[in-house]
Amino acid sequence: MIRLTKVALALLLFGTNVLTQAAPLNLLFISVDDMSCDSVGVYGCRLNGTTPHIDRLAAGGLRFEYAHVVVGNCMPGRNAMFSGLYPHNNHVEGFYQIKEPEYPVLCDLMKSGGYFTAIRGKVAHSTPYTPYAWDLVLDGKGKNKRHNKDIESYYTSTKEGIAASQKAGKPFCLLINISDPHKPFYGVTSKGVPIDDPYKPSRIFTADEVPVPGFLPDTPKIREELAYYYSSVRRADDAVGKVIQALQESGQIDDTVIMFLSDHGMPLPFVKTAVYHHSTRTPWIIKWPGVTKPNSVDRHHMISAIDLLPTLLDITGIRHPENLDGRSFLPLIRGGRRSGWDMIFKEYNENSGAGRHPMRSVQTKRFSYIFNPWSDGRRKFKTATTSTASYRELKRLAQTDAGIAERLRVFDLRDREEFYDYQNDPDALYNLIDHPDHQAEIERLRDALGHWMMRTGDPLSAVFQMRHNEDVVQRYMARVEHEAQERRRQKRREQKL
């Protein structure tokens, strides 16, 4: 196929199997879907018992305190991870595929390095093209298709992937993408209707015991939805336990680097499909026998999911392709201290329904600046989180509560620029963009974001530089909204054929 030819040519430019280790390491990448970092016990969850298996994994390895993904929604975020390119460079800015990418991704690179590649879950969201180049897809087929909420099926998939790699006589690069706590949550349909769910977690949480994040009001309806969410967090943790069990039983755990993270935060308002601190902060845990120290924590460096691919390549000794946006943090895994890891960049462009609401953000450990060119006081934010009980509760309360009405306005309409002090306002409740005490820091982060946009070739860069010219901003928005809707129409036409 043409796509395979382009990728093959790209791989030949930097070499093929260049593994330098006598006994190549296996890679086990485990992700969960829509889990906030502070839902994990070792990351300070205020609800006991959410993640015993993930906590145990962290106790045996290294966790990063300041780790973020690039994008607050799934398909663009995962493609950024596995291409090492920001969405504006890998061109997967929404929920659509690139049929003939001119860059290699994780699967291509690992295969070129002699690895057996297998994946469970999120296949279409992890690869920018079809047909997929993975050696094995572990989802099952037909009557044997594995349900993505079935805990035991993740054990089966992991065993199958490891066994297939052994049969092939190759080290494995195995991606196990666990569906929870993505909606539908345990015990309800995607619309929130209670059901007799056969896929039960090992613990079910109740509405009266769950913590309510500060960016949402504390009401019975919201507590009920959070109870479903946290029960789904526990089900995700159960699946992680099954994956680790399968690895242990294979006898290869001492030869395997395990990496765990979430693709972004919980699927509720002000988190998913946004670029706030709680939208992109991820629990990032690495266990590498003989390298990472048990129960160690990196509180010094900020890492980003854009750095995932180059880091995995360095771990395995495979050369980097040219023009990656990310950089390897292998020295940090080995315990080194480095300067220049004190700032990360984030972007959001489009939701699964082709709603175009571009955002750009730069964040330090304390502060964050956000640019929202779509925000004009008229456009309304379109996102999956508006179908949640929590959003409906915000709308109900806003009718009689002026404070919540303002929060709903922020969610629906945003402001062109936002600035937050996460040290004093971790829930991003107070936009300080006009605060006189913060103007120097705001200007520093504006400049940093502008330089990043120019350096990475972001098409939004020119608009950012002319952000006070409303005609420029509106022409840009009209163009990208039209392009998004055209892609959606084309996709529908193709599905009818």
SULUR-V460277 format. One record per backbone hydrogen bond with DSSP energy under -0.5 kcal/mol. NH is the residue of the N-H (numbers start at 1). CO is the residue of the C=O. E is the energy in kcal/mol with one decimal. If there is no record, write none. Layout:
# SULUR-V460277
nh=NH co=CO e=E
nh=NH co=CO e=E
This chain:
# SULUR-V460277
nh=5 co=1 e=-1.9
nh=6 co=2 e=-2.2
nh=7 co=3 e=-2.4
nh=8 co=4 e=-2.7
nh=9 co=5 e=-2.5
nh=10 co=6 e=-2.2
nh=11 co=7 e=-2.5
nh=12 co=8 e=-2.2
nh=13 co=9 e=-1.1
nh=14 co=10 e=-0.6
nh=14 co=11 e=-1.0
nh=15 co=11 e=-0.8
nh=18 co=16 e=-0.8
nh=24 co=22 e=-0.5
nh=26 co=255 e=-2.8
nh=27 co=172 e=-3.1
nh=28 co=257 e=-2.7
nh=29 co=27 e=-0.5
nh=29 co=174 e=-2.8
nh=30 co=28 e=-0.6
nh=30 co=259 e=-3.2
nh=31 co=176 e=-2.2
nh=32 co=261 e=-1.5
nh=33 co=178 e=-0.6
nh=33 co=180 e=-2.1
nh=34 co=32 e=-0.6
nh=35 co=264 e=-0.7
nh=36 co=34 e=-0.6
nh=37 co=281 e=-0.8
nh=39 co=36 e=-1.7
nh=40 co=37 e=-1.7
nh=43 co=40 e=-1.1
nh=44 co=41 e=-1.8
nh=45 co=40 e=-1.4
nh=48 co=46 e=-0.5
nh=50 co=47 e=-0.8
nh=55 co=51 e=-2.4
nh=56 co=52 e=-1.8
nh=57 co=53 e=-2.1
nh=58 co=54 e=-2.3
nh=59 co=55 e=-2.1
nh=60 co=56 e=-0.9
nh=60 co=57 e=-0.7
nh=61 co=58 e=-1.5
nh=62 co=286 e=-3.2
nh=63 co=296 e=-2.1
nh=64 co=284 e=-2.3
nh=65 co=63 e=-0.5
nh=65 co=298 e=-2.5
nh=66 co=298 e=-0.6
nh=66 co=301 e=-0.6
nh=68 co=303 e=-2.0
nh=69 co=280 e=-2.4
nh=77 co=73 e=-1.5
nh=78 co=74 e=-3.0
nh=79 co=75 e=-1.9
nh=80 co=76 e=-1.7
nh=81 co=77 e=-1.8
nh=82 co=78 e=-2.2
nh=83 co=79 e=-1.0
nh=84 co=80 e=-1.7
nh=89 co=86 e=-2.6
nh=90 co=86 e=-2.2
nh=91 co=87 e=-1.7
nh=93 co=91 e=-1.0
nh=95 co=351 e=-0.6
nh=96 co=94 e=-1.1
nh=98 co=128 e=-2.6
nh=99 co=97 e=-0.7
nh=101 co=98 e=-0.7
nh=106 co=82 e=-2.1
nh=109 co=105 e=-2.5
nh=110 co=106 e=-2.9
nh=111 co=107 e=-2.0
nh=112 co=108 e=-2.0
nh=113 co=109 e=-1.2
nh=114 co=111 e=-1.6
nh=115 co=110 e=-2.5
nh=116 co=171 e=-3.1
nh=117 co=115 e=-0.6
nh=118 co=173 e=-2.0
nh=119 co=136 e=-1.9
nh=120 co=175 e=-2.5
nh=126 co=122 e=-0.9
nh=126 co=123 e=-1.0
nh=127 co=123 e=-0.8
nh=135 co=117 e=-1.0
nh=136 co=117 e=-1.4
nh=138 co=119 e=-3.4
nh=138 co=136 e=-0.5
nh=140 co=137 e=-0.5
nh=144 co=141 e=-2.3
nh=145 co=142 e=-1.6
nh=146 co=139 e=-3.2
nh=150 co=147 e=-1.7
nh=151 co=149 e=-0.8
nh=153 co=150 e=-0.6
nh=154 co=150 e=-0.7
nh=154 co=151 e=-1.4
nh=155 co=151 e=-0.7
nh=155 co=152 e=-0.6
nh=156 co=152 e=-1.8
nh=157 co=153 e=-2.6
nh=158 co=154 e=-1.9
nh=159 co=155 e=-2.4
nh=160 co=156 e=-2.3
nh=161 co=157 e=-2.5
nh=162 co=158 e=-2.3
nh=163 co=159 e=-2.6
nh=164 co=160 e=-2.3
nh=165 co=161 e=-1.7
nh=166 co=162 e=-2.1
nh=167 co=163 e=-2.3
nh=168 co=164 e=-1.8
nh=169 co=165 e=-0.8
nh=169 co=166 e=-0.7
nh=170 co=165 e=-2.3
nh=173 co=116 e=-2.9
nh=174 co=27 e=-2.9
nh=174 co=172 e=-0.5
nh=175 co=118 e=-2.5
nh=175 co=173 e=-0.5
nh=176 co=29 e=-3.0
nh=176 co=174 e=-0.6
nh=177 co=120 e=-2.9
nh=177 co=175 e=-0.6
nh=178 co=31 e=-3.0
nh=178 co=176 e=-0.8
nh=179 co=148 e=-0.7
nh=182 co=179 e=-1.7
nh=186 co=228 e=-0.7
nh=188 co=185 e=-1.6
nh=189 co=193 e=-2.1
nh=192 co=189 e=-2.0
nh=195 co=187 e=-2.3
nh=197 co=195 e=-1.3
nh=200 co=198 e=-1.3
nh=209 co=206 e=-1.3
nh=210 co=206 e=-0.9
nh=213 co=211 e=-0.5
nh=216 co=213 e=-1.9
nh=219 co=217 e=-1.1
nh=223 co=219 e=-2.6
nh=224 co=220 e=-2.2
nh=225 co=221 e=-1.9
nh=226 co=222 e=-2.4
nh=227 co=223 e=-2.1
nh=228 co=224 e=-1.7
nh=229 co=225 e=-2.3
nh=230 co=226 e=-3.1
nh=231 co=227 e=-2.0
nh=232 co=228 e=-1.6
nh=233 co=229 e=-1.9
nh=234 co=230 e=-2.1
nh=235 co=231 e=-1.7
nh=236 co=232 e=-2.3
nh=237 co=233 e=-2.3
nh=238 co=234 e=-2.3
nh=239 co=235 e=-1.9
nh=240 co=236 e=-2.1
nh=241 co=237 e=-2.3
nh=242 co=238 e=-1.7
nh=243 co=239 e=-2.2
nh=244 co=240 e=-2.4
nh=245 co=241 e=-2.1
nh=246 co=242 e=-2.1
nh=247 co=243 e=-1.9
nh=248 co=244 e=-2.6
nh=249 co=245 e=-2.5
nh=250 co=246 e=-1.1
nh=251 co=247 e=-0.6
nh=251 co=248 e=-1.3
nh=252 co=247 e=-1.0
nh=255 co=252 e=-1.5
nh=256 co=253 e=-1.1
nh=257 co=26 e=-2.8
nh=258 co=256 e=-0.6
nh=258 co=287 e=-2.7
nh=259 co=28 e=-2.5
nh=260 co=285 e=-2.8
nh=261 co=30 e=-1.8
nh=263 co=32 e=-1.9
nh=265 co=279 e=-2.3
nh=268 co=266 e=-1.9
nh=271 co=268 e=-1.7
nh=272 co=266 e=-1.3
nh=272 co=268 e=-0.9
nh=273 co=72 e=-3.3
nh=274 co=271 e=-0.7
nh=279 co=276 e=-0.8
nh=280 co=276 e=-1.5
nh=281 co=277 e=-2.1
nh=282 co=67 e=-2.3
nh=284 co=64 e=-0.7
nh=284 co=282 e=-0.8
nh=285 co=260 e=-2.4
nh=285 co=283 e=-0.6
nh=286 co=62 e=-3.1
nh=287 co=258 e=-2.6
nh=288 co=286 e=-0.5
nh=289 co=256 e=-0.6
nh=291 co=288 e=-2.6
nh=292 co=288 e=-1.9
nh=295 co=58 e=-0.7
nh=296 co=61 e=-2.1
nh=296 co=293 e=-1.2
nh=298 co=63 e=-2.5
nh=299 co=297 e=-0.8
nh=302 co=341 e=-2.8
nh=303 co=66 e=-2.0
nh=303 co=301 e=-0.5
nh=305 co=68 e=-1.6
nh=307 co=304 e=-2.1
nh=308 co=305 e=-1.4
nh=309 co=81 e=-0.8
nh=311 co=307 e=-1.6
nh=312 co=308 e=-2.5
nh=313 co=309 e=-2.4
nh=314 co=310 e=-1.9
nh=315 co=311 e=-2.3
nh=316 co=312 e=-1.8
nh=317 co=313 e=-0.9
nh=318 co=313 e=-2.4
nh=324 co=321 e=-0.6
nh=325 co=84 e=-2.4
nh=326 co=84 e=-1.5
nh=332 co=329 e=-0.8
nh=333 co=329 e=-1.8
nh=334 co=330 e=-2.0
nh=335 co=332 e=-1.4
nh=336 co=331 e=-2.8
nh=344 co=363 e=-2.4
nh=346 co=361 e=-2.7
nh=347 co=70 e=-1.8
nh=348 co=359 e=-2.2
nh=350 co=93 e=-1.0
nh=351 co=355 e=-1.9
nh=354 co=351 e=-1.9
nh=356 co=354 e=-0.5
nh=357 co=349 e=-2.0
nh=357 co=355 e=-0.7
nh=359 co=348 e=-2.9
nh=360 co=371 e=-1.9
nh=361 co=346 e=-2.3
nh=362 co=369 e=-2.0
nh=363 co=344 e=-2.6
nh=364 co=367 e=-2.9
nh=368 co=420 e=-1.7
nh=369 co=362 e=-2.3
nh=370 co=418 e=-2.7
nh=371 co=360 e=-3.1
nh=372 co=416 e=-3.2
nh=373 co=371 e=-0.5
nh=374 co=358 e=-0.8
nh=375 co=372 e=-1.2
nh=376 co=374 e=-0.5
nh=381 co=412 e=-2.8
nh=383 co=381 e=-0.5
nh=386 co=383 e=-1.5
nh=387 co=384 e=-1.7
nh=388 co=385 e=-1.2
nh=392 co=388 e=-1.8
nh=393 co=389 e=-2.1
nh=394 co=390 e=-2.0
nh=395 co=391 e=-2.2
nh=396 co=392 e=-2.0
nh=397 co=393 e=-2.7
nh=398 co=394 e=-2.0
nh=399 co=395 e=-0.6
nh=399 co=396 e=-1.0
nh=400 co=397 e=-1.6
nh=401 co=397 e=-1.6
nh=402 co=400 e=-0.5
nh=405 co=401 e=-2.2
nh=406 co=402 e=-1.8
nh=407 co=403 e=-1.7
nh=408 co=404 e=-2.6
nh=409 co=405 e=-2.0
nh=410 co=406 e=-2.3
nh=411 co=407 e=-2.3
nh=412 co=408 e=-2.9
nh=413 co=409 e=-3.0
nh=414 co=409 e=-0.9
nh=414 co=410 e=-1.2
nh=418 co=370 e=-2.3
nh=420 co=368 e=-2.2
nh=422 co=366 e=-2.5
nh=422 co=420 e=-0.8
nh=423 co=366 e=-0.7
nh=424 co=421 e=-0.7
nh=425 co=421 e=-2.0
nh=428 co=425 e=-2.0
nh=431 co=429 e=-0.6
nh=432 co=419 e=-3.1
nh=432 co=430 e=-0.7
nh=435 co=432 e=-1.7
nh=438 co=435 e=-1.5
nh=439 co=436 e=-0.8
nh=442 co=438 e=-2.6
nh=443 co=439 e=-2.3
nh=444 co=440 e=-1.9
nh=445 co=441 e=-2.3
nh=446 co=442 e=-2.6
nh=447 co=443 e=-2.4
nh=448 co=444 e=-2.0
nh=449 co=445 e=-2.6
nh=450 co=446 e=-2.7
nh=451 co=447 e=-2.4
nh=452 co=448 e=-2.2
nh=453 co=449 e=-2.5
nh=454 co=450 e=-2.0
nh=455 co=451 e=-2.8
nh=456 co=452 e=-2.3
nh=457 co=454 e=-0.8
nh=458 co=453 e=-2.7
nh=461 co=458 e=-2.2
nh=464 co=460 e=-2.4
nh=465 co=461 e=-2.3
nh=466 co=462 e=-1.1
nh=467 co=464 e=-1.4
nh=469 co=466 e=-2.2
nh=470 co=468 e=-0.9
nh=473 co=469 e=-2.0
nh=474 co=470 e=-2.7
nh=475 co=471 e=-2.2
nh=476 co=472 e=-2.0
nh=477 co=473 e=-2.4
nh=478 co=474 e=-2.4
nh=479 co=475 e=-2.0
nh=480 co=476 e=-2.5
nh=481 co=477 e=-2.3
nh=482 co=478 e=-1.9
nh=483 co=479 e=-2.4
nh=484 co=480 e=-2.1
nh=485 co=481 e=-2.1
nh=486 co=482 e=-2.2
nh=487 co=483 e=-2.1
nh=488 co=484 e=-2.0
nh=489 co=485 e=-2.4
nh=490 co=486 e=-2.5
nh=491 co=487 e=-2.4
nh=492 co=488 e=-2.0
nh=493 co=489 e=-2.3
nh=494 co=490 e=-2.4
nh=495 co=491 e=-1.9
nh=496 co=492 e=-1.3
nh=497 co=493 e=-0.8
nh=497 co=494 e=-0.6
